[in-house]
Amino acid sequence: MYAKTNPRAGRLTRRQKRIFAIAAVVVIVVFGGLTAWGVVAHDSYGSSANGCVNVTVPSSTGGSTLHYCGAQARSFCQTSFRSQDQVSLRARPQCVLAGLGPSADPSAGASK
């Protein structure tokens, strides 16, 4: 109804169209850039390797990720190969992937 009383209300000027086009291009470029970054960015919590251990364990609110590198990872893996709890059992394959398996722990072989 308003367009009939004000005939220019429904039409955009050339300048308004240009502004909307520029805004749309900016939004597309930003989302495209974020998508590309998400695809190619390194995931530090991806998989266990190079002395870093990532273990996903169930928790009361879903899941939790344990991430250790260096001395903390060695200590965590040594404890995992000595213990029999659920976290330790889930951690063992990840410790092996990180190169921190039972052969890297001299005390693990002595208990057998």
N, C-alpha and C positions, 0 to 999 in steps of 0.2 A: 504494500500500500504506500509506503514512504517513497518508493521509487517513482510512483506516478505523480506524486506532488512535487518531487524534486528530481527531475529527469537526469541530472548529472551525478546523483548519489550512487548509482550502481556501476559507474565507469571509473576506471583508474586512468590517471594521466600517464603520459609517457614516462615522466620522472618517477612516479610511484611504481610502475611496472619494472623499471630498471633497478630500483631499490630492492624490490621483492626478488628479482632474479639474482642480484648480487648476494643477498642474504641466503637464498637457497643454495647457491654455489658454495658459499662459506660453510654452511652446515654440512653439505655433502663432503667437502674436502676434510673437514674436521673429523667426521665419522669415518671416512675412508682412511685417514691417517691413524686414528685409534685402532681400527680393524687391522691395518697392516702391522702396527706395532704389536698388537696382541698375538698376531700370527708368528712373527719372526723374533720376538723378544725371548731371551734366555729365561728358562724357568728354574730358579735356584732350588725349588722343592720338587723337581721332576722325578729323578730317579737317583738311586744311590750309586756313587762312583767317585773315584779320585780322593778317597779318604773322607768323604762326607756320607752320612747315613740319614736316610729319610724313611720313617716308618709311620704308616697310618694305622691308628688303633681306634677301636670303637669306644665311644664315651657316652655319657648320659644325654648329651645334646646333639648326637650325631657321630661325628668323627673328629679325631684330633691328629695332628701331624707332629711327630717328634723329629727334630732336625739337629744333627750334631756334626761338627767338623773337627779335624785335628785331634788333639789330646782328649777332648770330650768324647769324640766318636770312638777312639781306641778304648777308653774306659767303659763306655756304654756297651761296646761289643764284648769286651772281656766279661763283664757282668752278665750279659745275655747268654754267653756260652756256658756259664756256671749255674744259671738259674733255670727253673722249669715253669715259670709263670707264663701267662698268655702273651704279655708284651715281649718277653724274651724269645718265645717261640716265633713270634711274628718278625722279630728283629734279625734273627739269624740269617735268613736268606739275603737280607739287605746288607748285612755286615760282609757277607761273602762277596756281593756285588761291589762293595766299596773297597775290597781288597783287605779287609780286616777280619778274615775268617779265623777258624780255630787254629790253623797252622801259624798265624801271626801271633797267637797267644800261647807262650810256652807252658803256662800253668794249666791250660785246658787239657792238654794231652796227658799231663801227669795224673789227673784224677781218674783216668780210665783204667 
